[in-house]
């Protein structure tokens, strides 16, 4: 029962915008259930998204890599259909690869960040505005202007008004 309580705590802290407390609750879950891929990928993403220090980014990378590797050995419950599992797996891969992309980006490894963001999109996030936005920024910083415009244009078209505004702002910064 305790892991479920910690999961509620993680979700509550996340909803309140306190990533550090959400991460702390997630780490309590992993102490009890170390193979919880959902929590690993979520902690990886929350940490990579909110932290900038090397130790935190290293921890985010470890969680992200572990989550991706665990997906290959995970025992899928019989109550989950193959179609459901495909969606769940894709969602977990998107989150973990996005976390790894953020870690690489914040560490100045643009080529690695591009690879991870592209892998996140291949995992089924073709319309994931935040991934497209981050990929567009990374492409631009890597000097790949045409790819940057394409990714930012796709991010702006997704429908999230906040992301559309941010992507359009970045498009105006890009050279024609």
C-alpha positions, 0 to 999 in steps of 0.5 A: 500500500505504501508505494500507492501512497507515495504515488499519490504524494508524487502526483500531488507535489507535481500538480502543485509545481514542486518538482523536488518534492515530487522527485523525493516521493518518487525515490521513496517508491523506487526504494520499495519497488526498484524496477518501477519503470513509470516512476524511473522515467518520471523522476528522470524527466522531472529532474532533467527538466528542473535541475541544472547541476551536474550531480542532478543531471547525472542522476536523471541520466541514470534513471532515464537509461534504467527506464529504457533498459527495463522496458526490454525485460519488463514482465507485462501483466496479462490484464494489459492488451498488446495495444495498451502496452504499446501505448504505455511503452511509447509514453514511457520511452517518450518521457525517458528519451526526453529526459536524456535529451534534456540532460544532454542539452543542459550538458552542452552535448547538442548532437546527443540531445538531438538524437534523444529528442528524435528517439522520443519522437520515434517512440510515438510522440509525433505531435508532442509539442514540448519535444518538437519545441526542444528539438527545434531549439537544439537544431538551431543551436547546432546550426541546423536552421532548416530542421529547426524551422521544421520542428518549431513549425510542427510544435506551433501547429500542435494546438497547445496555445502556450507552446504555439506562442513559444514556438512562434517566438523562436521562429521569429528569431530564426534567420529566413 
